[in-house]
Amino acid sequence: MLLSPMRYKDYTWPHNPEVYTVERRRRLAVHPVPYGRCVVQDLGGSYRVLRGHGVFTGAGAYEEFRRLAEVFQDSGSGMLVHPVWSTEQAWFASLTVEEEPLPDYVSYSFEFWEDWTGYGNGLSAVKESADVPPLPARQPEGSSDTVHKGDTLWGIAKRHGVSLTALISANPQIKNPNLIYPGDKVVIP
């Protein structure tokens, strides 16, 4: 099977790297709750990481690696055209020489991070300003909060600056602290 050459920005590999791996992860948060248990919260998908290993061989192998290293030095993300996976916007995250390079042999590894931000023009810096609202003050004693989808008692306690044990004690109507439902009212001590 003849594969198209791998490309990134204006660099085209003279021959495709030998090994590719694609890592996909899900971002998770773990919240401890009473009785030695925990609640895992799904924070959604994350970026993909494309890793690989290759060699440049023959006359000019080291010069070819230097050209690739110059592309690595360029700032910003670019289009990564991979011979098997879909084309994607990516950051050239790492480039490593695996052993002592020779004029006719360079073993290297690389890593690209997918840039799936959905921002066509990139991100821009935001200046800090004095009109940024302060963090919410602690709720007055005896106030309540409504449970929303994805809330945990630990998260509600943290949001209101109270301890989890104080929150559980103030809410005897909650029989199982690991089980709350959207719409439930929680008393804030």
C-alpha positions, 0 to 999 in steps of 0.5 A: 500500500502506497501512503502519502507522505507526512507533512507539517506546515511547509515540511514534507518527510522524505519518507514516513516515520516508522512508528506512530501512536495516537493517544486520546484521553478523557479529562476526569476529576476525582472528588473524595466524599464521605466513607472513603469513596469518591465521585468521578466527574467527566470533564469532557474529551481532551486533545489527541497526541500523535507520537512517532519514531523515524530515521533519516538515512543516507547522504544528507541525513543529518541535514534533513534532521536539521531542516525538521528541527527548524520547523520545530523552532517555528512558533504557532500551530500548523496543519499536520497531514498524516498518511493514515489519520485525518488532517488536523491543526496541531502543535509540534510539541517535541522533537528528540534525537534518540542516539548520537546522530551521524552524517548518514543516520539520525534516529528521532522521535516526535510528538504533535498535540492536536489543536482543536480549539474551534478558534479560527483566528487563534486566542488573544491575550486578555488584559486584567482590569479592575472591573473584574468582579470579586469572588462571591462572598460566603453565603449568609448563615442559614441560606440554601443552594439548589443542586444542579446536574453534576453537583456533589456535596463536596463541590457545594461545600467548596463553592460556599467555603464550608467544610463537607462535614458541616454541610452534611450535618446541616442537611439531615434530610440527605440520607446518603451524602453520595446521592443528591439530585438536581433540584434538591435544596441544600442548607448552607451552615 
